[in-house]
């Protein structure tokens, strides 16, 4: 009698079967591969970004002492800034490699299906997160953010402005399986936010730093409509 060895189900094998460049497997693998380099390159950028800090301060103020969700927290730059100013923060990200760098409570999860109950947070901060979903998925992500927010909770979202999609096979000098990113127009972002139950209070833009991806950035602070 012969014994057959079951096929491998390790991360590399699973990733090789995935064809969608926007899949959570591709996103997680890309960020796991560069987590240490990402933290080294971008981890201290907030010190050079007064607009980013000002918007985070506004989100903290809007939370009024309530719990803040750092959505797609990465290595924890935004969450650490908020925590250092006395905010209570929970981070969520797909990549365990990125989460290892965070200094506040975190969990692993998908922004398209949040593992939290309704009305769990006073504010949601999504800094450079929505580029990893497709255009049709954006509304669902925003509805999930609205679901976990308290009545009149705040959403602070930043995104890369542009048109179309970007496919990457290299990230911070490392070869990765083809991974997708979506560039949104200012109108797209503001329209989707408004159509999912939010009232926009502030909208600002900035140019990229020299070592960042060369797109303009948008920052939107909105309140969940009561």
NORWOWO-V428516 format. One line per field, one symbol per residue. ss: DSSP state (H for helix, E for strand, C for the rest). Layout:
BEGIN
ss = ???
END
This chain:
BEGIN
ss = CCCCCCCCCCHHHHHHCCCCCCCHHHHHHHHHHHHHHHHHHHCCHHHHCHHHHHHHHHHHHHHCCCEEEEECCCCCHHHHHHHHCCCEEEEEECCHHHHCCCCCCEEECECCECCCCCCCEEEEEEECCHHHCCHHHHHHHHHHHHHHEEEEEEEEEEEEECCCEEEEEEECCEEEEEEEEECECHHHHHHHHHHCCEEEEEEEEECCCCCCCCCCEEEEEEEECC
END
